[in-house]
Amino acid sequence: MTIRPNLPSIEDMYIDAAVRHLTLARNHLQCAVAGFDDAGYEHDPTARSYSYVAGIVAEFNGRPWRPAPPSTPSHIELAAKEYRHQAKRGY
């Protein structure tokens, strides 16, 4: 009787290694975003990179990747403009 170990294929091992590297990159990007926030800066490319990498890792782990939020409805935009005009705010 021969006992053979149940080893994954080479392709599965490469994919698993890539996902581990992406997970590590996600963690480092999250630390970078937190560091920028602590320093009082907002670095949008780093935050977007973290979001994309986190989405890829989530997809490989069987979780849904959150799509981009829907655009703001036009009636909300119009109400905000009217409020700013009435309150004499220019931002």
Secondary structure, DSSP 4 states (H G I P E B T S, - for coil): ------PPPHHHHHHHHHHHHHHHHHHHHHHHHHHHHHHT---HHHHHHHHHHHHHHHHHTTPPPPPPPPPPPHHHHHHHHHHHHHTT---
